Amino acid sequence: MKNQFELVSEYKPSGDQPEAIRELVSGLKEDKKFQVLLGATGTGKTFTISNVIAQVNRPTLVFAHNKTLAGQLYSEFKEFFPHNRVEYFVSYFDYYQPEAYLPKTDTYIDKNTKTNEELDMLRMAAVNSVLERRDTIIVASVASIYGASNPEQYRHMIFTLRSGQIIERNELMLALVHQQYKRNDTDPLRGTFRVRGDVIEITPGHTDRYLIRIEMFDDEVERICEVDPVTGHVNQSYQLYIIYPANGYATSMDIINHAADTIQEELDERLAYFDEQGKPLEKERLEQRCRYDIEALREFGVCPGIENYSRHIDGRKPGERPYTLFDYFPDDFLLVVDESHVSLPQIRGMYNGDRARKQILVDYISYLYTTGKNYDSIGKYIKYVTDFLESAEEINRRGYLKYKHKNADAMVRHSFMCAAVCDLLSYLKIGYGRREKAVKPLEKLEVISEKNKKLLHDFIIWLTDNNDYSSHTVDIYHTSLKQYFEYANELNMENCRRFIKSLEEAKLSPATIRLRITAIEKFSKWMKKPIELKRPKMKRKLDVPTEDEYNRLLEYLKTKLNKDYYFFIKVLGTTGARLSEFQQFTWEDIATGEVVLKGKGNKYRRFFFQKQLQREVKDYIKETGKSGTLAVGRFGPLTQRGLSQHLKVWGKHCGIDSKKMHAHAFRHFFAKMFLKKTKDVIQLADLLGHGSVDTTRIYLQKSYDEQQRDFNKNVTW
């Protein structure tokens, strides 16, 4: 069992860091309960804490106030401690709708949840790691406050299997079933096992990257090994292997049966209450749902929404606090609260206001089903309101303003987001929701006319059948025109101008308004009534890495263990590819020297690769055996978010402004460098895949630094 943290970094503490590390370590040895590390952004607080963790050598919980910050910290600690366990623990709910009942209409709304499988696996991996090893760092968001299963019960469900152990095959399968594993001989999903003769293959609940194969000879465990689920290749063998439960709420059937009895007792009390109150419908609904859950618990040991019965399963008294992630750590663990001025008030708010916020959500959902909105709209409202209730510091006007400021980008993309939160505030009689709506030059219609619905439908069919547009473009056209017809019955110049005015007053970005105008103009041409509208001007500011910064970044990435990242940046900087195009490149394409791919607007374009880059890639392929898709990270295909996070970290190491560290910046860098060498705008337009040279002209603009330098150089009078 590994117990020692190993900090890996090419840097040494400098400046005020050595003194800060020394004082923090000294305080921990003196059993100081609280210590505060102050430092401005970019002063290396994470690196300082990493040194403290390595010296005190305790299991550590790093607490962040949101998922984004937790993700950043996770990436940084993962880089500092590659040989130790660094885990990620956040809420796995992508969508949550509590059950509700409306007696007036006899409407029963079933509980509905959608969980993120990947986040669920990461949560289980975190719990298993802290139980197994002391060299564990868990980066958690506020999700660690939420109720978890009883750690003692969870520990009792863990069992160890040894090579050479005598155990009957049926006994082993029964043990897996008690751990909530399900037999599935066809599809090895997480939390299942399959049996093939004397071979049992287990897909753990905390990962889908490998299977555990147990080979038996009669009643003896002959071999235990880790197997790739796709290729069947044996990664490694074990003399001893710890088998963890299939899910976080796994517990013994004795406890489950006792819990089912206490749930039944509480159910009988509530049913008697509804009898006294003369509420037969409520009684029927409650009895129907709870009896189903009780039967599922007795039969399978689990039921949908088992976390709702955690008090009974854990054996807690009414009002006693639920278990959390904190309870899984040993007594001497180290707690690090990042951005404590935000995190601690949020924790206190959750502890004191969680029940109140849940009640608001339940009541509001019940109200939504009386408004006549369709189920799709209701689902979106629930999603955005849930996020607001979980994230907002206060449920009032001031809290909404802060929430709106933090989520401005998301609110621009999702119109329902603002509408949902404002509707909630209106429902709570705060009054802010109604005043939030801007006065529009065009009054919103009750419904879109049937005539316009048909026209819109026919236009979308025409776009799909007769034009090579991407699904994304078609969706933008549909959204834009639907929004227009919500305000105007006829398509004419006057209505269009008033509609554009309403968009401006709603403070939509110039880019969004230009998309709306493009859609209207395209539709008008299809109607054979062409309309041309004035587009708002775009303020373009190009934040582009300099040649020195680009070379500095490449030299830094050469030193990384994973040299793939070096090639990612070099390909982006020497091709001018968009991220969607970059994600299609393969190692073989680069070695060949060119490739033709479908890019933006479903247009095909040719990409050339530098001679030097070709040679470097060919050597790298021989050395590592790389093949297939280029843009692949540690956890699969590289996403825009994943690459952006990497770029921010790399830029920080290289002293490059974070505004310059995004994938599209290297497309601008390529254009700037090409124009600097050739001055050929027309050729550049072809290389960038621009349909018009006018689009390419933006790359002729000079950056702020260049403008300032030229001004100081030339204006001498």
Phi, psi and omega in degrees: 000128181278136185227357188247126174288141179232106181279125180245114179199143178279353181258155174245150177304139181216172180064234179275353185297313181304318180293319179297317179297315182299315182291321179294316179296317179298318178297321178294320178294332178271007178061035173292132185286320182230139172219146183238129175254115180258141178183145179288166177300131179090006181270002175082041180294321179296318178296320178298312179297324178299319177295323177295314179301316181297326183279319182278335174056056176237150171303139190231136172248118177258120188252125178238157187270355173206169185294321183298311179296320178299319179297319178296314180296320178301314180298319182291314179294325177299323179287323180285329183235067183291338183262001179244176180273117173239117188240164186236125186226101178225174180297136182260009179275115170277334182205136180217127176229111178290158179285152180208161179220132178250101185298326184299321181253003184053043180260121177254123180255110183289150175295137182221126178228150172230118182255151177272112186299319182295317179293325177297319177296318179296322177297314179295320178299323179296312180298315181296321182296315184290335175282332186267321189227148177275335180277061184235133172241125176246123175263118187233150171265196180297351178300336180292345176282332184295159182297133175238174180284166179294118183298327179293318177296320180296318179299321182292340180277349180279134174225156184252137178242131182244148173293128184096354181292142178267116179202135178292147181301316180295325178294319178295316179296322178296321177297321178293320178298318177298334177275011178075015172284146179246140178284129178213102185275357183251316186234110184284074177283160178298140181080022179231167172219154177229153185238128176228093183064239179268011181248127175245125179247126183250131171260105185300156179286340186263000179198153172240015182277343179205163173249156172254115181260127178247113180259127184243148171238106188060242181256018182247135174284108185276322185204141174235125182213159177263130189233139174292126186292340183267308185271338185079005181290136179279116181282314178197160179248156182232142168276330180220136180221134178267122180259118181267159179300161182287333178215168186290346182252017178292135177206171185289155181292331177300314179294318179299316180295320177295319178297319179299323179294315181289327175296319178298319179297314179295323178299315180300321178297315181291323179295320177296321178299314180294329175297315180296324182277355181069045181237075184293326182292316178299319179299315182297315181296315180297315181297317181300312183289314185290322179295324176298315181295319180298316179296320179295320178296315181294324185275315188247348182081002181207157177208161176299132181071034182299335180298337178291340180256019187299327180299318180290319182291321180284342183078027180276152176282157177303130181088347178287139185295147177284166177284150179228179177300329180303326184290344180276345181276152174291169186297332186265019184291158181257127178252123177245119180255109179279144182049055189298333180293341176257318186293313184295314175301326179293320177297313180298321178295320178294317182296316184275330188246005185297313182298317181298319181291323177295321179294320176301315181297314180299313181295320182293320178298318177300319178296320182303320183288355176259357186273348182086004177292150177287164186296327179296315178295318179300317178301318179292319178300315180299315181301311185285324178292320177302315179298319179297314181295327179281329190257329187292141178289323180222146177266074179199187182302314182295318178297323179293318179300317178295316179299318180296320179296317181292329186246032184300316181297316180294323181291331176293320182283328185241098183298330181295334187299309180293316181300319182295313182294318178297322178295320177299312181297323176295318178299323180282001178063028174285331175088350184287327184301319182290320181288339182293330183290124181288149176285122185256144176300330176253130177281139181291134180284160177295310179215161173284134182295152180299324178300313181289327175300317179293318178300315180298317179299314180296322180295317179295320176299316179298317179300317184289320186276327191246002181223150181269058179265146175288161178298326179297315179296316179301320179296320178297315178300315181297313180299316183296312182289324176299317178297320178298312182288348172288344182243337185224139179273333183240148176265106176212170185298317182297313179298320180297316180296318179293325178294316178298322178298319179295324177295320178295320179290336175280001177063035172288151182292153176305324180297317179295317180296320178297324176296318178299318181295316178302316180296316180296316180296320178296317179295319181295324176293320177296325177283353184064031173228066189301136178234135175243126184244152178282128181269142175292148181285144177263130173270108184256126174237116183267112172260100189238136175299145174282169179298321178297318179294320178298313179293323178297320178295317179297318179296323178294316183291337176296333182277349182288150177299319177266101183283356177306321184299324177302315181289328176304309183292320181295321177295314179299319184282343183247001178240334185070025183287144169288162183298320179297328177281319178302323181292347180266345182295148173241162177300324180293324178301315183293317180297326179289324177111344178197164179199150176249124183227159174275122182249213182299140181070019181058027178265139179274140176215154182263137177245135175252147179243137181308142178302313180299318179298319178302312181298316181297319181292318179300317178296320181292322177296316177299322184285321188248345183076021181298143176200165178079207186300136181286309189281072179234126177262196181292332186245020177121195181308137184284122179266167177301317180296316181297315179295319180300317179298316178300314183299319180299316180295313180298316179299322178298318179295327185263003179069035180255135179305131183298335179296337180270351188260075171216157189302320184290338179299329181283338171293317176295321179299315178301315181297315179300315181293321181294316178294325178297323182276322190246332186062018184259095183291324183295315178295322178298320178301320178294317182294326181274351180076029179276136177284338181225143177294333179302324177296322183288335184299337180298335181283351175280344179295143177268151178288169179302314180298319179294317178299315180297317180296315180295322179298310180295330181285321190260328182273093185242000182277000000 
